[in-house]
Amino acid sequence: MSELAERPDPARIPGAFRLEFFLDHLAVERGASDRTIDAYRRDVGRLLVFLADHGVGEPGAVRPNHLRDFVYLLKDAGLAASSIRRAQSAVRSYFGFLLMEGVLHDDPTERMESPRTGRALPEVLSHAEVAALVEAPNEDSKVYWRDRAILELLYGSGLRVSEAAELPLRSILADEGLILVFGKGGKERLVPMGGAALRALQRYLSEVRPRLDRGRGRGVVFLNQRGGPLSRTSIWSLVKKSAASAGIEKTVSPHTLRHSFATHLLEGGADLAAVQELLGHADISTTQIYTHVDREYLREVHRTFHPRG
């Protein structure tokens, strides 16, 4: 499991972060309940594992961009805005404790923004940016076709990061160019892959996955180099690294590709109900947020199709 595990592994948290001292402070100085302490242990522990996994081994090395990336990870994992705000509150309390103890002199949480309760949308990529991103992985890498297939599927089929990470082998209907996706609440939907995604996936399944498979893959499509299922965090990191390699300056996450998938379909004239089905939304009102596309595009549609445009 990733750093979003319900109970982060204490062994993965460097002692320099003083997590246990913070939890003792909550219990002794603030009289927090066991339930509250467990919540802080989980929320702050997730951050500290995230930091350690990204090469940050002590509090003084934490920068605002690390906290921003952590919040993006929580969003991509599908946590509700209220859960993210709770985690951010715990993180602020933790860094406040370190400041009080003199461990830190600057607060990295000062510019940490809480998620809005409304439906703020990620930036959409242009067609050229998508092309650059999916072609960004290093062709000399032993897992090039795995990484290429993941990026192609995130954009070509609009998958959530969790759906890509948990995609079963039995869901690949290659002869039909379809995948059976298990979405939120166990809801199933059939989604076309598109030629580029299908070709990349077939190369991965025939050339790369057999080499990675050590019998520990639990029947999922995408494996890490140890033979286990690839985590959501690894996919998130792949997208971020590929965007950087492609020279894309926008903030890009797996959900950016899903948003771009939906937006490009609607811009191309796709029916809203069809896009709802492809995205796996139970309520079409959720899909309607993707109609908030570029204003110039809307003006162009009006000029082109309205009799008095």
N, C-alpha and C positions, 0 to 999 in steps of 0.2 A: 504494500500500500504506500501511497505517497505521504508527503507531509500533512495532508488533509485527513490522515487517519483519525478516528474518533479519539484514540488515546495515543498521542505521539510517543515514540520510543525514547525514554530518558537517556539511553545510551548514545543517542545521536545528537544530544545537546551538550556542547562544550561547557565545562564547569565555569569558564570565564563569564558566562551569561548570568550566573548567580540566581537561577530560577528558584531553587529551593529556599534561598534566603528571602526572596520576594514572597513566596507562599507562606513562610513562617511569619513574615511581617503582617500579612493579611490576617493570619489566625491570631497572633498575639497582640499586635498593636491596634488592629481594626476590628477584631472580634468577628471575622467573617465566618459564616457557616461552612460545614464540610461541603455542601452542595455548591456554594459560591466558589470555594477554593478549587474544587474539581473543574468548574467551568473556566476559571482563570488558568489552571494548569493546561487544559485542552487548548484554549484560544492562544495563550502566549506560547505554549509549547509548539503549536503548529508554526508560528512565525519563526521561532528559534531553529527548528529543524530546517525550515525553508532557507534561512540565512546560512546555516552550516552547510547545507547542500550546495549553496551558491558561493562558497569560499569565504564567508564572513564568520570569523571565529571568536570575536569578542565585541562587546557593546560599542567601543569607541570607533569601530569600523563601519557601523550602521549608518547609512545615508538615506535621505528622503526617497531616493529612487528605489531603494530596496523595499521600503514600506509600500510605495506605490505599486510595485510589481506584485507584492504579496496580496494587496487588495484586488488587483486584476485577477490573480489566481483564484481567489475566493469567488469572484463574480463568475469566472469561467466554469467553476465547479458547480454552479447553480445555487449557491447559498442565497437566501432571501436577504433583502436590504437590511432588515431588522437584525439578522444574524451577523451580517458584516459589521454593522454599527456596534453590536455588542462586542465583537472581537476587537474592533478598534478601540473601544473604551477600555478593554482589558490591557491592550498594548500601551495605551497612554498612561494608565496607572502603573504599569511595569516600568516604563521609562521615567515616570515621575519619581518612583522609588529609587532608581539608579542615580537620578539627579540629587535627590535628598541625601543619599549616602555618599555623594562626592565621587561616584564612579564615573559619571559623565558631567560635562560642563555645558554641553549644547544638547538641546532636545530635538531629535530627528523627527518627532511627530508633529512639529509645529505646523507644517504645511500639509499634513495628511487630511485629505478630504473624505467626508462620509458620503456613502452612496445616496443619491436622491431617491425619494419614495416614488417619484414619477418614472416614466419609461424613457430615460435618456438612452439614445442609441449610440453605438460605437461608430467610428468613421467607416465609410464605405471605401473600398479600394476600387481604383479604375481597372479596366480590363488589362491595360498594360502592366499595372502593378501586380495584379494577380499572376499574370504570365511570368513576370520576373521572380515572384516569390516561389512559385512551384518549381521553377528551374534553378533555384538557388542552392540546393544541397550539393555537396561535393561529389562529383561523379566518380572520384577515386575511392570514396568510402565504401567499405564492405556492406554497409546497410543503405546504400544510395537508393535502391529501388523500394525499400521499406519506407524511407522518409518521403520519397517522391509520391508513393501511393497514398500515404497519409494526407499529404497536402492536397493532392488531387481530389481525394474523397471529401475532405472537409469543405472544399469549395464546390466540387462537382456534384455532390449529393446533399450538401447543407447539413452535415452531421454535427451534432453536439460533441464536445470533446469526450464526454463519458461514453457516448454511443460508439465512437471510434475505438476507444480503449477496450471496450467490452464486446466488440463485434465478434460473434461466433463464426467459425469456419463454415458451419452448416448454413449460414445466412447468405453466402455468396452464390448467386444464381448466374454464373458466368455466361452460360449459353443464351440467357435472356437479357444479359446486360443489366441485371437488377440485384439489389441487396435487400434482404429482409431486416429491417432495423427495429430493435426493441427500445422504445423510448420511455418517457416518464410514465410511471404507473404500470409498466409492463405492456403498454400499448404498442401493437405492431403496425408497421407501415412498409409498403414496398416503394423503393426509391430507385430510379435509374441512376447508373453510374456515369454514363457518358464515355465516349471512346478513349479519351486521354487517361481517365481514371482506371478504366478496365485494363488498358494495356500495361499501365504501371503496376497494377495489382497482380496481374498474371505473371509479370516478370518477377515480382517479389515472391509470390507463392511457389513458383517453379525453381527459382535460382537462389533465393536468400533464406526463406523460412525453413526449408529442410536442414540447412546448415546451422540455424539457430536453435532448432527444436531439440530439446534434451528430455522430452517427456514431462516437462513441468509447465507447459503452456496452457493447460486447462481448456483446450479447444478454442482459444481465441485466435484471431487472425494475426495481430501484431505482437511480436515478441521482442524483448530486450536482448542484449548480447549475452545474458546469462541464461537465456532460454525461458524466462518467465514472462507473464503478460506485461506489456509496456504500460507504464502508468500514465494517468492524465497529466501529471506534472511534466513528464518527459515529452509528451506531445505539445504541451504548452510551450516548453522551452524550445522545441524544434521550430515552432511557428515564429517565435520571437527571434531566434537566431537566423532563420531564413529571411525574415523581413529586414534584419540588419544587413545581411549579406547582399540583399537585393537593393540596398540603398533607400529603403522606404522610411521616411521620417515620421510617418503617422504612428500612433500607438496601435499595434497589431496584436491580436490574440486569436485563438481558435474561433471565438464568437464573431470576430471581424469577418472571417471567411464565410461563416454561416449567414451573416447579415448581407455580405456582398452577393452571395448566392441568391438570396431572396430578392434583393434590390435589382440585380441585373435581370432576373426573370421578369419582374414587373415592368421594368423599363423596356424590355423586349416585347411586351404586350401580353404576358401570361395572365390567365384568369386568377383572381385573388383566391377563389376557392381551391384551385389546383395547387397554388403555392401553400395554402394552409395544409393541404394533405401531404405535400412533400416535406414540410417542416415538422409535421406531427403535432400541430396545435389543436387542442380540443375546442377552442373557442376562436372564431374568425376575428374577433376584436383584438386578439393577440397578434394576429397576422397583419392587421391594418396598420400597426406601427411602422411596418416596412414600406408603407406607401409614402412616407415622409422623405421623398427623394429630392434630388437637387432641384432647386426652384427654376433654374434655366431649362432643365429638361421638361418640367411641367409647362413652362411657357412655350417651348418648342412643340410639345404635343398639342397645345391649344391652337397655335398658329397653323399647324399642319392639318388638323382634323376638324376644327370648328368652322362652320360656314362663314362666320364673320370674324375669323381669327386674323 
